[in-house]
């Protein structure tokens, strides 16, 4: 089985495991991103999924060191090696603060830390705030959106980035 096949299977399992009933399963794929490490090696996929008005982001990563890693949506759909700074800051269309622990937070780009296990893999499915139309407008604006994994954990409070360290993986979200 190829590495791509394994990633696809893990992503499918992650998207299904987060749902409690068949009616909660995503019915539509809206977008996709292929994540790459700073050395150019593939690192996983992210899928933008919808079930009615609810939009979710399902991610499966591989080849990332064990531990908690900040995981965010960034303002610009560009992932220039090796540091991915081309992705800009966090996606924050409503002008909020950073972090779920911030009394004034959190913004759309804030996502929970990815918990990478000893196998150097992780999966997660996160429901995004906003209506389907809003999320589509915000993610697929003129300069696009990047999905970024950081070297360290997001502290869920520090503005503007959660003090999550350098960017170690990045992928540009493409509309389907």
Secondary structure in CASP SS format (residue, H / E / C, confidence):
PFRMAT SS
TARGET T0000
AUTHOR 0000-0000-0000
METHOD secondary structure of the structure
MODEL  1
X C 1.00
X C 1.00
X H 1.00
X H 1.00
X H 1.00
X H 1.00
X H 1.00
X H 1.00
X H 1.00
X H 1.00
X H 1.00
X H 1.00
X H 1.00
X H 1.00
X H 1.00
X H 1.00
X H 1.00
X C 1.00
X C 1.00
X C 1.00
X C 1.00
X H 1.00
X H 1.00
X H 1.00
X C 1.00
X C 1.00
X C 1.00
X E 1.00
X E 1.00
X E 1.00
X E 1.00
X E 1.00
X E 1.00
X E 1.00
X E 1.00
X E 1.00
X E 1.00
X C 1.00
X C 1.00
X C 1.00
X C 1.00
X E 1.00
X E 1.00
X E 1.00
X E 1.00
X E 1.00
X E 1.00
X E 1.00
X E 1.00
X E 1.00
X E 1.00
X C 1.00
X C 1.00
X E 1.00
X E 1.00
X E 1.00
X E 1.00
X E 1.00
X E 1.00
X E 1.00
X E 1.00
X E 1.00
X C 1.00
X C 1.00
X C 1.00
X C 1.00
X E 1.00
X E 1.00
X E 1.00
X E 1.00
X E 1.00
X E 1.00
X E 1.00
X E 1.00
X C 1.00
X C 1.00
X C 1.00
X C 1.00
X C 1.00
X C 1.00
X C 1.00
X C 1.00
X C 1.00
X C 1.00
X H 1.00
X H 1.00
X H 1.00
X C 1.00
X C 1.00
X E 1.00
X C 1.00
X C 1.00
X C 1.00
X C 1.00
X C 1.00
X C 1.00
X E 1.00
X C 1.00
X C 1.00
X C 1.00
X C 1.00
X C 1.00
X C 1.00
X C 1.00
X E 1.00
X C 1.00
X C 1.00
X C 1.00
X C 1.00
X E 1.00
X E 1.00
X E 1.00
X E 1.00
X E 1.00
X E 1.00
X E 1.00
X C 1.00
X C 1.00
X C 1.00
X C 1.00
X E 1.00
X E 1.00
X E 1.00
X E 1.00
X E 1.00
X E 1.00
X E 1.00
X C 1.00
X C 1.00
X C 1.00
X C 1.00
X H 1.00
X H 1.00
X H 1.00
X H 1.00
X H 1.00
X H 1.00
X H 1.00
X H 1.00
X C 1.00
X C 1.00
X C 1.00
X C 1.00
X C 1.00
X C 1.00
X E 1.00
X E 1.00
X E 1.00
X E 1.00
X E 1.00
X C 1.00
X C 1.00
X C 1.00
X C 1.00
X C 1.00
X C 1.00
X C 1.00
X C 1.00
X C 1.00
X C 1.00
X C 1.00
X C 1.00
X C 1.00
X C 1.00
X C 1.00
X C 1.00
X E 1.00
X E 1.00
X E 1.00
X E 1.00
X E 1.00
X E 1.00
X C 1.00
X E 1.00
X E 1.00
X C 1.00
END
